[in-house]
Amino acid sequence: MLPVMMNLRKNGLRIEMDYAGGALKKQMGLSDKLGARHTLIIGENEMKSGKAILRNMLTKEQQEPPIDSLEKTLRFLVNP
């Protein structure tokens, strides 16, 4: 997970990470508090499947982009 985050940051994307862990509901609350428009969820299951969960925090819709194409997916959200 950390290499994925570091690569996205290296390519100019603003990425925050919850290092404390804990319940997903609490982490979603932190995303809301930070004013995030989208939240990227990458846990053990996502690493195994090769797909992240990308959640739109306004509509609550989710999609599952491949981890290896996250930069392209996230850049599209920033600059459609």
N, C-alpha and C positions, 0 to 999 in steps of 0.2 A: 504494500500500500504506500509506504513512504517513497519508494522510487517513482511511482506514478505521480504523486503529489509534487515531488521535487522537479520532475520533468515538466509538468504543467507550469510551475512557477518560473522555471528557467525560460520558458517560452512566453513569458509576459502575462500570464493569467493570475488573477488574485485568488489565492486558495487559502482557506483556513482549515485547520484540522483540530478535532477534539482529541487531545492526547490522554485525557482522563478516562475515556471510555464511558461505560455506564449504559443506561437504558436508551434505546433509540428515541423514545418519546422525549427524553430530556435533551438529547442532541438536536432534535428537530426544533425544540423550544429555543435552543441557543441560536440556531439558524434564523429563526424568526426575530429574535432579539437583535441580531447583527444586521437585520434588514436584507438578508439574502433573497434574491429573486429565484434562485435555483439552489438545490442541495444535491451534492453528489455523494452517493452511498457506496462505499467499497469496503466490504468486510471479507471474511474468510470464504464465505460461499460465493461471493462475486468474483474473487480471485480465482477460485476453482473453475467457475463457469466461463470466465473470460469476459463477463458482461457486468457493467456497473449499473446502478440504479440512479437515474437522473430525475429528480422531483421538482416540478414547478411549484413553488411555495404559495403562489396565488391561487392557481386552479386545482392544486393537489394532484394533477395528472403526472403519471410516471412513464418513463420510457427506459429501455435497457440498451444503451449503446455499447458496442464492443470497447473494452478497455484500451485496446491498441489504437483506437481512433478518437479518443476523448478530446484531444487538442482540437481537431477539426470540428467536432460536435460543439464544443464549448465556444470556440471562436464564432461559429454561426449564431449562437445565442447572443453574443456580445455585439456582433456586426452582421445582422441578417441581410 
